[in-house]
Amino acid sequence: MRYSGDWLTTVLVGLPIGLSAVLGWPGGTSIPELLGWLGRVTGVGGLACLLVAAIMSVRLPRLDRHFGGLTRLWKQHHYLGLASLLLLMAHVLLMAFSRLPWGLPAMQEVLLPPMADAYMWAGWVALIAMMIFLAPSFQFFGRPDYQRWKAIHFLAGLALVAGVIHAVPLTRTFNLPMTLLVWGGLGGLAILVFFWRALIARPLMRQPWRVEAVRTLADRIVEIELRPTRHRRMDFEPGQFIYFTPHDPALSAGRNEEHPFTISSAPGGDTLKIAVKDLGDASHALQSLNEGSEASVEGPYGLFFPPESRHRKQLWIGGGIGITPFVSAAEAIHQGDWAEHWGEALLINCANDPSRAYYLEQLQQAAQDHPKLAIQSHYFVEHGPLNTDFIRQHCPDAAEREWFVCGPPALTRIARDIARELGVPSSSFHSEEFDFL
Ligand SMILES: Cc1cc2nc3c(=O)[nH]c(=O)nc-3n(C[C@H](O)[C@H](O)[C@H](O)COP(=O)(O)OP(=O)(O)OC[C@H]3O[C@@H](n4cnc5c(N)ncnc54)[C@H](O)[C@@H]3O)c2cc1C
């Protein structure tokens, strides 16, 4: 499925590349000329990818819908970052090799420029900063600590500024007005977004909420109910998530740290609920969050159930804590507000055993009360891994349905394989993993 944001991204990245390729075409076919041309095009492409990736990190509620939701947007941001790094490394090598006919000193001028050549050094600063801040994103040295990864990511600001300083005087394929338009426009916006995220967004976008109740759902899982303190309730859709920042001074970890959690209650209530599984320091500490403590909430974000798919018959596959978006959707249908525009849904509730099937009673009640909802439990200890036969047996028309899958990566992989085997088009398969890295 293509979203309007995808077209915008394609234009913002593709236009500078296309322009530099056409305007900078050397005419001749000598190898050094072609290498120089490719070097300039990869440089323009790499910088455009870097700047557009930075612009995409703006994180504004509702804007992410135009990109298919924040999780999808972060994925695109991630791949643009990788593309940028690869293109810029190729840029350096191609520019150096294009000077080979003029001897090693000419090549050296690219790889080790004279100290006085500030614009060339700015390029190196940008590339080295990118290598440092992108290495953890691609887990070159194993899975990074999330908060450390976030802190290192601030080096992106240095890469953006240095990259633009390098490009403005050195982009030879654009004339001056076009250079200012392309690099001034994209670079200016990217740097603005960076400062917005680093300095302004937090105080402006986070709203004060209070922890109304904390209930134990199962071993190492709590449900937290939140109430806004100064403003009206939050408008959200099933499947969306919030950034939750607890301020409880008694927390042993994660105080004032934001973490994303899917809303598990139905839209329209005065409070909202999230369910938190103990998966690390901060989520462990949240298990003993104090009722009445203060918190901040930012959002809502995400687009798990795209509006154009909602009216169709659906198969929901929820695993472990990945059940939360389905709890919200089932409640919304159960309460009637969303039922009219929502297709029939069968939920396959995957859990290791009945003690890990969260929200089971609530979901069964909803299915009993509403004809559009049905639920089927799948227990790993009893049925083994989810497979095609299980789906065929419990959902004979699975191939004609929209698939929504939320759970651990292994479950998403299995569900995707089954969907492929059954001939479900990839546009009808929607999945979300609780992981941005
Ligand atoms: C869109 C989305 C929805 C989610 N919904 C739920 C939910 O409904 N219930 C639930 O229990 N969990 C949910 N999670 C996962 C939850 O955010 C992490 O379990 C939590 O942030 C872990 O933090 P930690 O410090 O306890 O663990 P850590 O050991 O620090 O982190 C474990 C992993 O969680 C991820 N993570 C950690 N901190 C953050 C952060 N600030 N932002 C993004 N990812 C982070 C990283 O991948 C990290 O490797 C969701 C995650 C995402 C991305």
The ligand as an SDF file (V2000), in Angstrom:
LIG
                    3D

 53 58  0  0  0  0  0  0  0  0999 V2000
    4.7920    0.6700   18.7520 C   0  0  0  0  0  0  0  0  0  0  0  0
    5.1240   -0.0670   20.0390 C   0  0  0  0  0  0  0  0  0  0  0  0
    4.0960   -0.4680   20.8710 C   0  0  0  0  0  0  0  0  0  0  0  0
    4.3800   -1.1520   22.0640 C   0  0  0  0  0  0  0  0  0  0  0  0
    3.3480   -1.5670   22.8670 N   0  0  0  0  0  0  0  0  0  0  0  0
    3.6290   -2.2540   23.9990 C   0  0  0  0  0  0  0  0  0  0  0  0
    2.5650   -2.7100   24.8630 C   0  0  0  0  0  0  0  0  0  0  0  0
    1.3730   -2.4940   24.6080 O   0  0  0  0  0  0  0  0  0  0  0  0
    2.9070   -3.3840   25.9970 N   0  0  0  0  0  0  0  0  0  0  0  0
    4.2260   -3.6630   26.3150 C   0  0  0  0  0  0  0  0  0  0  0  0
    4.4740   -4.2700   27.3500 O   0  0  0  0  0  0  0  0  0  0  0  0
    5.2350   -3.2590   25.5050 N   0  0  0  0  0  0  0  0  0  0  0  0
    4.9690   -2.5520   24.3750 C   0  0  0  0  0  0  0  0  0  0  0  0
    6.0090   -2.1260   23.5780 N   0  0  0  0  0  0  0  0  0  0  0  0
    7.3810   -2.4520   23.9780 C   0  0  0  0  0  0  0  0  0  0  0  0
    7.8490   -1.5100   25.0660 C   0  0  0  0  0  0  0  0  0  0  0  0
    7.9500   -0.1880   24.5530 O   0  0  0  0  0  0  0  0  0  0  0  0
    9.2250   -1.9660   25.5420 C   0  0  0  0  0  0  0  0  0  0  0  0
    9.0630   -3.2330   26.1170 O   0  0  0  0  0  0  0  0  0  0  0  0
    9.7710   -1.0630   26.5860 C   0  0  0  0  0  0  0  0  0  0  0  0
   10.0690    0.1900   26.0280 O   0  0  0  0  0  0  0  0  0  0  0  0
   11.0260   -1.7350   27.1430 C   0  0  0  0  0  0  0  0  0  0  0  0
   11.7810   -0.8270   27.9100 O   0  0  0  0  0  0  0  0  0  0  0  0
   12.7260   -1.3720   29.0800 P   0  0  0  0  0  0  0  0  0  0  0  0
   13.6340   -0.2800   29.5060 O   0  0  0  0  0  0  0  0  0  0  0  0
   11.9190   -2.0460   30.1280 O   0  0  0  0  0  0  0  0  0  0  0  0
   13.5600   -2.5370   28.4180 O   0  0  0  0  0  0  0  0  0  0  0  0
   14.9410   -2.4700   27.6590 P   0  0  0  0  0  0  0  0  0  0  0  0
   15.6850   -3.7060   28.0210 O   0  0  0  0  0  0  0  0  0  0  0  0
   15.5940   -1.1460   27.8380 O   0  0  0  0  0  0  0  0  0  0  0  0
   14.4520   -2.5500   26.1800 O   0  0  0  0  0  0  0  0  0  0  0  0
   13.9790   -3.7420   25.5930 C   0  0  0  0  0  0  0  0  0  0  0  0
   13.6960   -3.4050   24.1280 C   0  0  0  0  0  0  0  0  0  0  0  0
   12.5480   -2.5210   24.0780 O   0  0  0  0  0  0  0  0  0  0  0  0
   12.7490   -1.4970   23.0970 C   0  0  0  0  0  0  0  0  0  0  0  0
   12.7340   -0.1960   23.7660 N   0  0  0  0  0  0  0  0  0  0  0  0
   13.2700    0.1410   24.9520 C   0  0  0  0  0  0  0  0  0  0  0  0
   13.0460    1.4280   25.2400 N   0  0  0  0  0  0  0  0  0  0  0  0
   12.3490    1.9270   24.2040 C   0  0  0  0  0  0  0  0  0  0  0  0
   11.8170    3.2120   23.8950 C   0  0  0  0  0  0  0  0  0  0  0  0
   11.9430    4.2420   24.7170 N   0  0  0  0  0  0  0  0  0  0  0  0
   11.1780    3.3790   22.7130 N   0  0  0  0  0  0  0  0  0  0  0  0
   11.0490    2.3320   21.8650 C   0  0  0  0  0  0  0  0  0  0  0  0
   11.4970    1.0900   22.1010 N   0  0  0  0  0  0  0  0  0  0  0  0
   12.1470    0.8890   23.2540 C   0  0  0  0  0  0  0  0  0  0  0  0
   14.0950   -1.7600   22.4630 C   0  0  0  0  0  0  0  0  0  0  0  0
   13.8890   -2.5190   21.2960 O   0  0  0  0  0  0  0  0  0  0  0  0
   14.8270   -2.5930   23.4490 C   0  0  0  0  0  0  0  0  0  0  0  0
   15.7710   -3.4370   22.8470 O   0  0  0  0  0  0  0  0  0  0  0  0
    5.7320   -1.4320   22.4110 C   0  0  0  0  0  0  0  0  0  0  0  0
    6.7680   -1.0000   21.5690 C   0  0  0  0  0  0  0  0  0  0  0  0
    6.4680   -0.3290   20.4020 C   0  0  0  0  0  0  0  0  0  0  0  0
    7.5900    0.1110   19.5170 C   0  0  0  0  0  0  0  0  0  0  0  0
  1  2  1  0
  2  3  1  0
  2 52  2  0
  3  4  2  0
  4  5  1  0
  4 50  1  0
  5  6  2  0
  6  7  1  0
  6 13  1  0
  7  8  2  0
  7  9  1  0
  9 10  1  0
 10 11  2  0
 10 12  1  0
 12 13  2  0
 13 14  1  0
 14 15  1  0
 14 50  1  0
 15 16  1  0
 16 17  1  0
 16 18  1  0
 18 19  1  0
 18 20  1  0
 20 21  1  0
 20 22  1  0
 22 23  1  0
 23 24  1  0
 24 25  2  0
 24 26  1  0
 24 27  1  0
 27 28  1  0
 28 29  2  0
 28 30  1  0
 28 31  1  0
 31 32  1  0
 32 33  1  0
 33 34  1  0
 33 48  1  0
 34 35  1  0
 35 36  1  0
 35 46  1  0
 36 37  1  0
 36 45  1  0
 37 38  2  0
 38 39  1  0
 39 40  1  0
 39 45  2  0
 40 41  1  0
 40 42  2  0
 42 43  1  0
 43 44  2  0
 44 45  1  0
 46 47  1  0
 46 48  1  0
 48 49  1  0
 50 51  2  0
 51 52  1  0
 52 53  1  0
M  END
$$$$
